Amino acid sequence: MSIQVLCVDDNHTQLNSLENILCRLFPSFVIEKAYDAKNALKKVTEQSFDLVVTDMNMPRYNGIWLIQQIRQQFSKNTLPILVLSQESFGDTIIAASNAGANCFVAKYEVSRASTPQIALQKFKKTLKQKVESVLRDLNFVEFLLQQGVVKPEDVTRAKHLQKLFSTISLPALILSQVSCEEFVTLYKEGDDTLDPFIFLLEDDVHFELTRKYLQLTTVTVIDILLMQKSILPTVLQAARERHELSLRTSFKKHAPSHDKKKAVEIPMDQTALNQFVRTAVRNGHIDRTKQLIADGANVESIDKNGVSLLMKASAIGCLELVTLLIDEGAKINHKSKQLWQPITYAVFNGHEPIVHYLIQQGAEVHNNTKDGSSLLDIAFEHKYTNIQSALHLVGVKRCKLVNK
């Protein structure tokens, strides 16, 4: 995943030097350059960036002006801003911070070091640390994509929604007309459902409220992925721990190679594999499930309620996943804590093809659930007539007769 970065400096030589340094430190960076603050603001408005790196001292409109203008549109989490300046005094740092900068890096000065090489190395080290810090969430999202824990289209949608939190949605949120969760749930790209909120942007009072709220908002891409239910909190926590482990491990390695094929891969432990495969099955990710099983994930993995992978696949109605898991040796008659089996989930959710397939594969059809319900009771309760017929053919009877 490429990371779009806007670098701003009126000094062409220093801007080219910064571009070279960033590209060597971060091969995934795609650099766009602007030679003054006005042009930079135009680019921010018209294009999509993940990070802005700007100089402070520029003619006409300086770095503080640029930061203030960007912060009227984007929050610190939506578009991080890293400030570079030769002025490393406290007042300068405070001014940049108050304007809305995420962090500050002093430009290297040869006079303060024994050699130019030492000065440059210190600058590179500090710059790398600061960039990694402000892009930590973005790096984590990329990690989630590499692990197959979230879908690329979900991440794209979450990023777009995060941008909208800085425009249409914020006035509505401030006026309590819609919550963050409702906004994420209601939003559909290209839909005009939220058009009534646009008029709020034209009101100076509401715009000022938006600007003030923007400094405090903490809505991240990860937050939105959770709101979208694109990832479970437990899976997110497991992935975050693995990400931290990979960061600590990579810190001990040499500088990253420009060859992506040589990137260091950290093998997953069994617990993580099982957690990821449960998520992949729940979301219907067939290829990801195949890969995780090939990597050693246990096809008999169960959650805290005793629900197996085959149960999850039967519940969502994915026949291809059901077939895959049975072929890999998943137990067709495994019971959960509530004494549900894979076929119980298929009947409950009305997935007739899976019911037929599980019966053909030898599924036990005469066991009842913990509350005493038979498969036929469940089919009658939900009025699944075709499934009722299939169960009648194999001799299933009702246990819970309706009192008249």
N, C-alpha and C positions, 0 to 999 in steps of 0.2 A: 504494500500500500504506500503510494507516494504521499509526501507531506508538503503541502503548498505553503511557501514562506515568502513574505514580502520584506525586502531589505530596503531601508531608506537612508540616504546620505547624500549631501550635496557634493561631497568630494568623490569624484569618479574613481580615483586610484584606490582610496580606502574601501569604496563599495565593492570594487572588483576583488580586492584582497579578502574582504569579508565573505564574499560569495565562494571563493576558493577554499577558505578555511571551513566554512559550514558544510560544503559538499564533501570535503575529505573526512570531516568528523561524522557526518550523517549522510551516507550515500543515498538514502531514500528521499532527501530533500530536493524539491524542485523550486528554484529561486526565481522570483520576479523582482526586478529592480525599479526603484523610483528615485529621482534625483532632487525632489523637493516635496514638502509636506502636502501641498495642494494636489499634486499629481498622485501622491500616495493615497490620499483620501478618495480620489476618483477611482483608483484601482480597487480599493477596499469595497467601495459601493457597488462596483460593476462585476467584481470577481469574488471567488470564494477562497479564503486563506485559513490556514490552521495556526499561523504564527506571524506576528509582525516584529521585526527587529529594526529599531530606528535610532538615529543619531539625535542628540539634543539641540546642538547649535546649527541652525540652518537659516539662510536669509529669508526675510519677510515673515514666513510662518515657521515657527520652531517646533521642536519635538513635543513640547507641552501642549501646544495648540492642536497638533495632530492626535495626541492621545485623548484629549478632551472631546474632539470631534468623533473619534472612533467609539468612545465610551457612550456617546449618545445613541449609538446603534447596537453595539455589542458589549456584553458583559465580560468580565475577566475570564470566566470559564468558557465562554463562547469563542472569544478571540484573544488569546494571551498576547501581551505586548512586552517585549524585552528592550530595555533602553541601554544604548551604548553612549558613553560620553567620556571626554578627557577630564571633565570636572567631577571629581570624586568626593566633593565636600558634602557634609551632612545636609545643607540646605537644598542642594541639587537633588539628592536622593529623595528627600521629603517632598519636594515639589513634584517629582515624577510619580511618586507613590500616591500623592493626593489627587493627581490628575487621572490616575487609574492604571498606571503601569504595574505589571506583575512582578518584575524584578529589574535590577540594575547591575550592569557590568562596566567597570572602568576600563577604558581603552589602555592598552599597554604603552608604557613610556620607557624608552631606552635609558633615559637619564636615571631612572629609579632602580635599574638592574645592572649587574656587572657586565652583561653582554646583551646584544639584541636578541640572540637565540634564547637566552633565559627569560627575557621579558615576553617574547612571543609564546614560549611554552607555558608560562604562567597564565597568560591571557587565554590560550586555547583550553587549558584545564578548567579555568573558571567558567568560560563560556559554555563548555560542554556540560558541566554540572548544572548550570542555570537553565540551559535549554532542556535538558533531561527532566529537570524539576517541573518546569511549566508545562511540559508535554507528557507528563506521567500518565494522565488519563488517556491521552491519545495513543501512547505506546501500549497501554493496557488493552485498549480496544483492538489494536492491531494484533496483539497476542491472542485475544479471544477469537479473532477471525482465523488466525493460523491454526489454532487448536480445533476449529470447527464447532465451537460452542455456540456461536451465534451466526445467523445468516447474513451475508453481505447486504442483501436488500433491507434487512431490519436496521443495520447500522446506518445505511444511507438515509433511510427514513428518519432515524433518530437524530442524525446530524441536521437534517433539514428542519425538523421540529425545533431543535435547539436554537437554530437561527431565528425561527418564527417567534420564539419566546422573547426575542429582543425587539420585535416589531409589532405585529398585530396582537399577539396574545397578552403582552404585559399590561396594557391599559385595562383589558378585560379582567385580568387577574387582580389588579389593584382595586378595581371597583367590585370585586367579589362576584362577577358575573359568571365566571367559570373557573374551576380549579385546574391545577396542573394536570392531574390525572384525567379529568374530563376532556381537557384540550387534546391530550394524547389519544384518548379513546375516540373522540369525535372526528379528529382531523383525517381527511383523505386528500391526497395530493390531487389538485385540480378541482376540488370540491369548493363550492361557494357558501358552504354552511356558515363559515365564520366571517363572511363579508360585512354583516352588521357591526362588527367590532372595528372595522377600518375607520369609520367616521371619527372615532375617539382620537385618532392620531392628529386630526386637524384642530383639536382643541388645545390651546397653549397650556392650560392648567393640567390637563391629563398628560400632555407630553412631558411637563416638568415632573409630575409624579412618576412617570415612566423612567425618566432619566435618573431620579434619585433611587428608585427601586433597583435599577440596573446595577448600581454599585454594590448592592447587597445580595443579589440573586446568586444561588449556588446550584442551579439546574445544570447537570452535566449530561453527556451522552449516556453514561452508565445509568444515571437516574432514569432517563427516558426508556432505555432498554428494559429496565425493571418495570416501569409503568406499562410498557407495551406487552409485558409478560414474555419478552423474547428470551429471557434467561431467568432461572430460579435463583433466589437469594443464596441458597446452599451451594449451588453450582458456581455462582459468582465468587463466593468466599473461597471455595476450593481452588478456583482458577487464579484468584488474587494471590493466594499463598504460593502457588506454583510460579506465578510471574515474579514475585519477590525472590524466590529461590533462583530463578533463571538470571535475574539481575545481579544477584550476589555472585553467581557462578561466572557470568560473563565479565564481571569486574576484574576477576583474577586472570582473564585471558589477555592475549595481545590485542592491539587495536583491531577493530572490525574489518574484515576483508571486503573488498568491493565486489567479490564474486559471491552472489547470493547462494550458490550451491554449496559453498564452504561454511555456511552459517552453522554455529554450534547448536545441536538439538539436544535438549535435556530429556532423557527417557522418563515417561510417566510411571509413578508407582501404581500398584494394583488398585488402591482406594480411589485415586484420581481417575484411572481408566474406567472403573465401574460407575463412578459418578457421571462421567462424560457420556458413557454409552446409554445410561438411563435417560439422560437429557436428549440425546440424539434420537432414541426410539420415541420418546414422548412427543418430540417435534416432527416425527415422520421423516427424519433425514436418513434415507436408505444407504447412500454411498458412505456417509460418515459412520454409520453403524457397522457396515462391512469392514471399513478400515480399522475401527476400534477393536472389533473382534479379531481381526488379523494381528493386531498389536498385542493381543492377550487379554482383552476384556472378557469377563466371565458372563456367559450367556444365562447363567442362573443367578445373576446379580438381582438382589431384591432391595426395596426401600424399607424404611422403619416400620411400615405397616404390612410387610410381607408381600408386597405387590411386585411381581416379576416382570421381566422385559416382555415376555409373551403376553402377559395381561395388559400391559400398556399398549402394545401393538394391536391387540384385539379391541381395546377400548376406543382407539382412534380410527379403527376401520381400515388399517393399511394391510391388505392381504399379502403384498409383496414382503413386508417386514415379518408378518406371521410365518410365511413360508420359509424365509431366510432363517429365522430363529429355530424353527422346528428342525430344519436341515442341519443346523449347527448343534443340535442336541438339547434344546430347551425342553423342559418337562411340560408335557401337555396338560397334566392334571395337578400341577402345583396349586396349593391352597394358601390364600392369604389369611390374616388373623380373623377376618370375618367369614372364613370358609368359602370365599369366592374363588373360582377357577377362571382360566382364560375364556372358556366358553360362556361363563356367567357374564363377563364384561361384554362379550360380543352380543349376547341376547339383550342385556340391559340397554345397550346403545343402538340396538336395531340393525346390526351389521349382518344381514342374511347370508352373503357369500362366505363370510368367515365362519358363521355357525355351521354351514354345510361342510366347509373344508375341515373344521375341527372334528366334526362327527366322523367324516371319512378317515381321519387320522387316528381315530380311536379314543376321542375325548369321552370321559365318564359323564353321562348325562343324568344319572339318577341321584347324585349327591345334592343335598340341600344347603343353603346358606346358614349362617349362625342364627338368623331369626326364623328359620324353618321354611323359607321360601324355596320352592322348586324352580327349575328353569321355566316350566310352563306357567307357574304363577307370575313370574317376572314378565313373560311374553304377553300374558293376558292383561296385566296391570298397564302395560304400555300400548296395548291393542296392536301388537305386531302379528297380524293374521297369518302371513306367510311363514314366519318363524314358528308360530303355534302349530301349523300343519306339519312342518319338518320335525318338530319334537313329538307330535302324536305318532308319526311313522316309526319312531324308535322307542315307543312305549313309555314316554314320560307322562306322568300324571300330576294333577294339581294336588297340593297339600293344604293350601289355604283357601278353603271354599268360602265364598261370599255368603254371609248370613242374610237371609231374606226376611 
